[in-house]
């Protein structure tokens, strides 16, 4: 059985290392830079003249799907990637990059 430590972490100097709560703006920046497809999703919403539903965004996102994902998921590609686009939209709302309205998603 593995041992799980519940005590405080200590740095190299023996002091307790406390990490501050992550900054939402910094998390949003990292989300944009490091998560595949985020920029495509945000550009799609930015270029729209109205709020967009998940299906609208997915339709525009489709050409950005990597070939290896199409090959890997074959007949489930739409189901899997539509869900990923929806999660991306929700994370973007959490990071204040988008806002969710009754009509869909739009730039915050």
Protein Blocks (a to p, Z undefined) as FASTA:
>chain_A
ZZddfbdcddfkopacddddddfklmmmmmmmmmghklmmmmmmmmpcbdcdfklmmmmm
mmmpcfklmmmnmmmmmmmmmmmmmmmmmmmmmnopaccdfkbccdZZ
